[in-house]
Amino acid sequence: MKLDRWEGSATGGLSFAMKHHSCTLIGATVVVLLVVVAILGSSCQRPPADQPSMVQGPLIVFNAGALTAPLADLLREFVRCHPRVVPQQESSGSLDAVRKIAELGKPCDILAVADYELLPSLILPEHADWYFLFARNQMVLMYTPRSKFASEINSANWFEILMRPEVQCGYSDPDADPAGYRTLLHWQLAENYYHRPGLYEQLKSTVPAKNIRPKSVELVALLESGELDYIYGYRSIAEQNNLLFITFPPEIDLSDIKKANLYATATVEVAGKRPGERLKIKGTPILFGLTILKSAPHKYSAEVFVELMLSPEGQAIMKRNYLTVLSPPLANDVTKLTARLRDKFAPIDGAIEEAPKKR
């Protein structure tokens, strides 16, 4: 009857139509809002109902310089999901990050390095039970349009350009940063690949000590200012900074998991755990690794962060930072992972061509 009354007059009919239209708009708006909330919240890992307050306080992350940008973005997303978390991110060369834990005993929840082999060599089993690999990369030679001979250099003549006396090239400290010792490994592989005896020593002699810096990412500023013409580092760093770069054949760029045995023919030595000690490093594919420390003061928050990192949203964040994500990520020992993480990984065994280990 009420409906008949609304329909009984022209003005009443208009009023009903407007109310009906208004309700439709409100309903549609609610649906849109629910969809937006669902999308924005999809990456947020919720703690169990009996542990609602465990994801809070500090989250201490030590990471390689090459992982600064992607992990900063992941931490921002983590705080959006868990506003009571206060991230403490420390970026350094991977070897320096490892030494903060193994030698200095600094508290840390998450350790992320640019060479996963540092974890079984220097961190396990004393400081961690497990680790996983989550991304690949490749060595490149970065430059700018202002670099000397920028219009001439290419993938075939790069070493000839670098050996010209007026060219300034830089790389990171091999004792602190994997990108540094990978530059040396790359030069050794190049000597054999191009059949140029002595090329390794020739290239090494062209780089003065002042052009060797603790982290490869620090070299970017020197390149952009014109102080350096060319720098070595990872492709992800070049793309994050919109730099020009030369790529190399996979036989020498350390990018191909299937070429691990070839890469292992190159070796360098870096500073070990104690003064005067030297650690032999064999060439391996560039694979980034992460672990949660046994002594992590905020272990539960660290596990929830790893869940976010491995979620579709977390992987999208890493891809936006030009990392080549491993899917699924590879764990050294799936049985040692906690129940909430275990089903997210595949075992490393068989996924990487066997190569002699570092000693």
LINTAGI-V263608 format. One record per pair of residues at least 12 apart in sequence whose C-alpha atoms are under 8 Angstrom apart, sorted by the first residue. I is the first residue (numbers start at 0). J is the second residue. D is the distance in whole Angstrom. If there is no record, write none. Layout:
# LINTAGI-V263608
I|J|D  I|J|D
This chain:
# LINTAGI-V263608
40|80|7  41|312|8  42|80|8  42|307|6  42|310|7  42|311|8  42|312|6  42|313|7  43|77|7  43|80|5  43|81|8  43|307|7  44|80|7  44|303|6  44|306|7  44|307|6  46|303|8  53|299|7  53|300|7  54|81|7  54|83|7  54|84|7  54|299|7  54|300|5  54|303|8  55|81|7  55|82|8  55|83|5  55|84|4  55|85|7  55|300|7  56|83|6  56|84|5  56|85|5  57|84|6  57|85|5  57|86|6  57|87|7  57|297|7  58|84|7  58|85|6  58|86|5  58|87|6  58|108|6  58|297|6  58|300|7  58|301|7  59|86|6  59|87|5  59|88|6  59|89|8  59|106|8  59|107|5  59|108|5  59|109|6  59|297|8  60|86|8  60|87|6  60|88|5  60|89|6  60|107|6  60|108|6  60|109|5  60|110|6  60|111|8  61|88|6  61|89|5  61|90|6  61|91|8  61|96|6  61|107|7  61|109|6  61|110|5  61|111|6  62|88|7  62|89|6  62|90|5  62|91|6  62|92|8  62|93|7  62|96|7  62|110|6  62|111|5  62|112|6  63|90|6  63|91|5  63|92|5  63|93|5  63|96|7  63|111|6  63|112|5  63|113|6  63|176|8  64|90|5  64|91|5  64|92|6  64|93|7  64|214|6  64|215|7  64|216|6  65|113|7  65|215|8  65|216|7  65|233|8  65|235|8  65|236|7  66|90|8  66|111|8  66|112|8  66|113|8  67|90|6  68|320|7  69|316|7  69|317|5  69|320|6  71|88|8  72|316|7  73|307|8  73|308|7  73|313|7  73|316|7  73|317|8  74|86|7  77|304|7  77|307|7  91|176|8  91|213|8  91|214|7  92|175|5  92|176|4  92|177|7  92|213|7  92|214|5  93|111|8  93|112|5  93|113|6  93|114|7  93|175|7  93|176|5  93|177|7  94|117|8  94|174|7  94|175|5  94|176|6  94|177|7  95|175|5  95|176|7  96|110|8  96|112|8  97|110|8  97|117|8  97|121|7  97|122|7  98|272|7  100|126|8  101|121|7  101|122|7  101|126|7  102|272|7  106|294|7  106|295|7  106|296|7  107|292|7  107|294|8  107|295|6  107|296|7  108|291|6  108|292|6  108|294|8  108|295|4  108|296|6  108|297|6  108|298|6  108|301|6  109|289|7  109|290|6  109|291|5  109|292|6  109|295|7  109|301|7  110|289|6  110|290|5  110|291|6  110|292|7  111|287|7  111|288|6  111|289|4  111|290|7  112|287|6  112|288|5  112|289|6  113|177|7  113|285|7  113|286|7  113|287|4  113|288|7  114|177|6  114|285|6  114|286|6  114|287|5  114|288|7  115|131|8  115|132|7  115|286|6  115|287|5  115|288|4  115|289|7  116|357|8  118|130|7  118|288|8  118|290|8  120|357|7  120|358|8  126|292|6  126|293|6  126|294|7  127|290|7  127|291|7  127|292|5  127|293|5  128|292|8  128|293|7  128|335|7  129|290|6  129|291|8  129|330|7  129|331|6  129|332|6  129|333|8  129|335|6  129|336|7  130|288|7  130|289|6  130|290|5  130|291|8  130|330|6  130|331|6  130|332|8  131|288|5  131|289|6  131|290|7  131|328|7  131|329|5  131|330|4  131|331|6  132|286|6  132|287|6  132|288|4  132|289|7  132|325|7  132|328|6  132|329|5  132|330|6  133|286|7  133|287|6  133|288|6  133|289|8  133|324|6  133|325|5  133|326|8  133|327|8  133|328|5  133|329|7  134|286|6  134|287|5  134|288|8  134|322|6  134|323|5  134|324|4  134|325|5  134|328|8  135|254|7  135|285|6  135|286|5  135|287|6  135|322|7  135|323|5  135|324|6  135|325|7  136|233|6  136|234|7  136|235|7  136|254|6  136|285|6  136|286|7  136|322|7  136|323|6  137|233|6  137|234|6  137|252|6  137|253|6  137|254|5  137|285|6  138|178|8  138|181|8  138|182|8  138|231|7  138|232|6  138|233|5  138|234|6  138|246|8  138|247|8  138|252|5  138|253|7  138|254|7  139|231|6  139|232|6  139|233|6  139|234|6  139|244|6  139|245|6  139|246|5  139|247|7  139|252|7  140|229|7  140|230|6  140|231|5  140|232|7  140|244|5  140|245|5  140|246|7  141|229|6  141|230|5  141|231|6  141|232|7  141|237|6  141|242|6  141|243|6  141|244|4  141|245|6  142|222|7  142|228|6  142|229|5  142|230|7  142|242|6  142|243|5  142|244|6  143|222|7  143|223|7  143|228|7  143|229|8  143|242|6  143|243|6  144|243|8  145|225|7  145|228|8  146|225|7  146|227|8  146|228|4  146|229|7  147|165|8  147|166|6  147|228|6  148|160|7  153|245|6  154|245|6  154|246|6  154|247|6  158|202|7  161|202|7  161|205|8  162|201|7  162|202|6  162|205|6  164|205|8  166|227|8  166|228|6  166|229|8  167|205|8  167|206|7  167|210|8  167|226|8  167|227|5  167|228|5  167|229|7  168|205|8  168|206|6  168|210|7  168|227|6  168|228|6  168|229|5  168|230|6  169|206|6  169|210|5  169|211|6  169|212|8  169|218|7  169|227|7  169|229|6  169|230|5  169|231|7  170|182|7  170|210|7  170|211|5  170|212|7  170|215|6  170|218|7  170|230|6  170|231|5  170|232|7  171|211|5  171|212|5  171|213|5  171|214|5  171|215|5  171|218|8  171|231|8  172|211|6  172|212|5  172|213|5  172|214|7  173|269|6  174|269|5  174|270|5  175|213|6  175|214|7  176|213|7  176|214|6  176|215|7  178|214|8  178|215|6  178|231|8  178|232|6  178|233|7  179|215|7  180|267|7  180|269|8  181|282|7  182|231|7  182|232|8  183|199|8  183|203|8  183|267|7  184|265|6  184|266|6  184|267|7  184|282|6  185|251|5  185|252|6  185|253|7  186|198|7  186|199|5  186|202|7  186|251|8  187|199|5  187|265|6  188|250|7  188|251|5  188|262|7  188|264|8  188|265|6  189|251|6  192|250|7  192|251|8  210|227|8  215|231|7  215|232|6  216|232|8  216|236|7  218|230|7  234|321|8  235|320|7  235|321|5  235|322|6  238|321|7  239|320|6  239|321|7  250|262|8  253|282|8  253|283|7  253|284|5  253|285|6  254|284|5  254|285|6  255|284|6  256|284|5  256|351|6  256|352|7  257|351|7  257|352|6  258|284|7  258|352|7  259|282|7  259|283|5  259|284|6  259|351|8  259|352|6  259|353|7  259|354|6  260|283|8  260|352|7  260|353|7  260|354|5  260|355|8  262|281|7  262|282|5  262|283|6  262|284|7  263|281|5  263|282|4  263|283|6  263|354|6  263|355|7  264|281|7  264|282|7  265|281|6  265|282|5  266|279|7  266|280|5  266|281|4  266|282|6  267|279|6  267|280|5  267|281|7  268|280|6  278|358|7  279|357|6  279|358|6  280|357|5  280|358|7  281|355|8  281|356|7  281|357|6  283|354|8  302|340|8  306|340|7  309|343|8  327|343|7  327|344|6  327|345|6  328|343|7  328|344|5  328|345|6  329|344|6  329|345|5  329|346|5  329|347|5  330|344|6  330|345|6  330|346|5  330|347|6  331|346|6  331|347|5  331|348|7  332|346|7  332|347|8  333|345|7  333|346|6
